[in-house]
Amino acid sequence: MKIEILQAFFNDHQTRFSPETIRGYRIALTQFFLFCEKDFDEVKATDIRAWLAHLEEKELKPRSIHLKLAALKSFYNYCMEESKVIKNPTLTIHTPKIDDSLPYYLSRREVALLQELTRQEPRDRAIVETLYATGVRISELLQIKLEDVKWDSRQIWIRKGKGNKERFVLFTHDCAERLRTYLEKREKESVYLISNHRGGPLSRVFVEQQFRHFSEELGFKVRPHTMRHTFAAHLAEKNMPQSYIQELLGHVNINSTRIYTRLMEHARKKKYDQYQ
């Protein structure tokens, strides 16, 4: 019964949620029901509070806990709408306050070290350069097809970004060179810009494993999403207008981009402090 209602929830929200949201919600709901070990219509608010306390003990960031609770709230709202439960157990659960800290990003020196580390592996180097030059999400990068790349104007068409929004992103001359080197050396033809050894789309899990390996080698944390923050922060440091950064990142709401203006102010302060 639990599996059926969960599947119905995802089926009914297929068009409303982005693939990333569905992925995150599926993980969160699976984790909750493994922890709780009750059927969905037997869950109480105390069970949810126990789970949230467990997540805090595991030192999960408030933002991550916030997203997991959002999955649970969305699921139980659906159960109420479909008359599958009499009472919504999430109603009295307060959303944890999100830490308003600045997103983590790399310095220019750290980017250079990452580029140097991946220099001998054309595909890794192309992935690093494209993430840094375009600011695309890893899920977007892995779906780019060769026909989406406009080499003459150095633009890439992102067909389905977050929320199924399409946009164009730009890439640099250096990025173009790295991509061409990789494409010339890959043995299997593919319709995808970045592919696996069989010509299919590269796995997100594989890329994330590669970045964990880079972190171990370099001695500082770097994830695919770190490159997106780094892209935006470095543009903000150069005083690029917020609206331009917003467009390149594919943010629907400019409030999502404002944090990078705070990053710019932070970067300026750091530079100022160096001269004092």
C-alpha positions in Angstrom: 0.0 0.0 0.0 2.8 2.4 1.0 4.7 1.7 -2.3 1.5 2.2 -4.3 0.7 5.6 -2.8 4.3 6.8 -3.1 4.3 5.8 -6.8 0.9 7.6 -7.3 2.3 10.7 -5.7 5.3 10.8 -8.1 3.1 10.0 -11.1 0.7 12.8 -10.3 3.6 15.3 -9.9 5.7 14.2 -12.9 5.0 17.4 -14.8 5.0 19.8 -11.8 8.3 18.7 -10.3 11.7 18.9 -12.1 13.7 15.6 -12.4 16.0 16.9 -9.7 13.1 17.5 -7.3 11.7 14.0 -7.9 15.1 12.5 -7.3 15.6 14.4 -4.1 12.0 13.7 -2.8 12.3 10.0 -3.7 15.5 9.7 -1.6 14.0 11.7 1.3 10.8 9.7 1.4 12.7 6.3 1.2 15.0 7.4 4.0 12.1 8.5 6.2 10.1 5.3 5.8 13.2 3.2 6.4 13.8 5.1 9.6 10.1 5.2 10.8 9.2 1.6 9.8 5.4 2.4 9.9 2.8 2.5 7.2 2.2 6.0 5.8 -1.2 6.3 7.4 0.1 5.4 10.9 2.8 8.1 11.0 2.5 10.7 13.8 4.2 14.1 14.3 6.4 12.5 17.0 7.8 10.1 14.4 8.7 13.0 12.1 10.3 14.9 15.0 12.4 11.8 15.9 13.6 11.6 12.3 14.5 15.3 12.1 16.5 14.9 15.4 18.2 11.9 13.9 19.2 14.0 10.8 20.6 16.7 13.1 22.6 14.1 15.0 24.1 13.1 11.7 25.1 16.8 11.3 23.1 17.3 8.2 23.0 21.0 7.2 19.7 22.9 7.9 19.2 23.3 4.1 19.4 19.6 3.5 17.0 18.9 6.4 14.7 21.6 5.0 14.5 19.9 1.6 13.8 16.5 3.2 11.0 17.9 5.3 9.6 19.6 2.2 9.4 16.2 0.5 7.4 14.8 3.5 5.1 17.8 3.7 4.4 17.6 0.0 3.7 13.9 0.2 1.2 14.3 3.1 -0.5 17.2 1.5 -1.1 14.9 -1.4 -2.4 12.2 0.9 -4.9 14.6 2.4 -6.1 15.8 -1.0 -6.6 12.1 -2.0 -8.3 11.3 1.3 -5.7 8.7 2.1 -5.1 10.0 5.6 -7.5 11.6 8.2 -4.9 13.9 9.7 -1.7 15.5 8.3 1.2 14.6 10.6 3.4 17.3 9.2 1.1 20.2 10.1 2.7 21.0 13.5 6.2 20.4 12.3 8.1 23.7 11.9 10.6 24.0 9.0 14.1 24.4 10.4 15.7 27.8 9.9 18.1 27.8 7.0 21.6 28.9 7.7 22.2 32.1 5.7 25.9 31.4 5.2 27.5 32.2 1.8 27.8 29.3 -0.6 31.2 27.6 -0.7 33.2 28.4 -3.9 36.8 28.0 -5.1 39.4 30.7 -5.3 41.1 31.3 -8.7 44.2 29.5 -7.4 42.1 26.5 -6.4 40.4 26.4 -9.8 43.9 26.4 -11.4 45.0 23.5 -9.2 41.9 21.5 -10.2 42.6 22.3 -13.9 46.2 21.1 -13.5 45.1 17.9 -11.7 42.8 16.9 -14.6 45.1 18.0 -17.4 46.1 14.4 -18.4 42.4 13.2 -18.6 40.7 15.0 -21.5 37.1 14.0 -20.4 37.7 15.1 -16.8 39.3 18.3 -17.9 36.4 19.0 -20.3 33.9 18.5 -17.5 35.7 20.8 -15.1 36.1 23.5 -17.7 32.5 23.3 -19.0 31.1 23.5 -15.5 33.3 26.4 -14.6 32.8 28.3 -17.9 29.0 27.9 -18.2 27.7 27.6 -14.6 25.4 24.7 -15.7 24.1 22.2 -13.2 25.7 18.7 -13.5 22.2 17.3 -14.5 22.1 19.8 -17.4 25.7 19.2 -18.5 25.1 15.4 -18.9 22.0 16.0 -21.1 23.8 18.4 -23.6 23.9 17.0 -27.1 26.4 17.9 -29.8 23.7 19.6 -31.8 23.0 21.9 -28.9 26.5 23.5 -29.1 26.9 26.6 -31.3 30.7 26.6 -31.8 30.8 29.8 -33.9 29.1 31.9 -31.3 30.3 29.8 -28.3 26.8 29.2 -27.0 25.1 26.0 -25.6 21.4 25.5 -25.7 20.1 24.1 -22.4 16.9 22.4 -23.6 15.4 21.5 -20.2 16.9 23.2 -17.2 15.3 23.3 -13.7 11.6 23.6 -13.9 11.8 22.6 -17.6 13.0 26.1 -18.5 15.3 26.4 -21.6 18.1 29.0 -21.9 21.4 29.6 -23.7 24.7 29.7 -21.8 28.1 31.0 -23.0 31.5 29.2 -23.0 35.0 30.5 -23.3 37.7 30.0 -25.9 39.6 27.8 -23.4 36.5 25.7 -22.8 36.0 25.3 -26.5 39.6 24.0 -26.9 39.2 21.5 -24.0 36.0 20.2 -25.5 37.5 19.8 -28.9 40.5 18.0 -27.5 38.2 15.6 -25.7 35.9 15.1 -28.7 38.9 14.4 -31.0 40.3 11.8 -28.6 37.2 9.9 -27.6 36.9 6.5 -29.3 33.2 6.0 -29.3 30.9 8.3 -31.3 28.0 9.8 -29.4 25.2 12.3 -29.8 26.1 13.6 -26.3 28.7 16.3 -25.7 30.1 14.2 -22.7 29.6 10.5 -23.0 30.5 7.2 -21.4 32.7 4.6 -23.1 29.6 3.1 -24.8 28.5 6.4 -26.3 25.6 6.9 -23.9 25.1 9.8 -21.4 27.7 9.8 -18.6 26.4 8.8 -15.1 25.9 11.6 -12.5 27.1 9.1 -9.8 30.3 8.5 -11.8 31.0 12.3 -12.0 30.3 12.8 -8.3 32.8 10.0 -7.5 35.4 11.6 -9.7 35.0 14.9 -7.8 35.3 13.1 -4.5 38.6 11.7 -5.8 39.7 15.3 -6.9 38.9 16.5 -3.3 41.1 13.8 -1.8 44.0 14.6 -4.2 43.8 18.4 -3.8 43.1 18.6 0.0 40.1 20.9 -0.4 36.4 20.1 -1.1 35.1 20.3 -4.6 31.8 19.0 -6.0 30.2 19.5 -9.4 27.8 22.1 -7.8 30.8 23.9 -6.3 31.8 24.8 -9.9 28.4 26.5 -10.4 28.9 28.6 -7.3 32.4 29.4 -8.4 31.3 30.5 -11.8 28.7 32.9 -10.3 31.0 34.2 -7.6 33.8 35.0 -10.0 31.4 36.8 -12.3 30.1 38.8 -9.3 33.6 39.7 -8.4 34.0 41.3 -11.9 30.8 43.4 -11.2 28.6 41.6 -13.7 25.0 42.9 -13.2 22.8 40.6 -11.2 20.3 40.2 -14.0 22.9 38.8 -16.3 24.1 36.3 -13.8 20.5 35.3 -13.1 19.9 34.7 -16.8 23.1 32.6 -17.2 22.3 30.5 -14.1 18.7 30.0 -15.1 17.3 31.4 -11.9 13.6 32.3 -12.2 13.7 34.4 -9.1 16.4 37.1 -8.8 16.4 36.5 -5.0 18.2 33.2 -5.7 21.0 35.3 -7.4 21.3 38.0 -4.7 23.5 35.8 -2.6 26.2 36.2 -5.2 26.1 39.9 -4.7 26.9 39.3 -1.1 29.7 37.0 -2.3 31.0 39.9 -4.4 31.0 42.2 -1.3 32.7 39.5 0.7 35.4 39.1 -2.1 36.0 42.9 -2.2 36.4 42.9 1.6 38.9 40.1 1.4 40.9 42.0 -1.2 40.8 45.2 0.9 42.0 43.3 4.0 45.0 42.0 2.1 46.3 45.6 1.7 45.8 46.6 5.3 
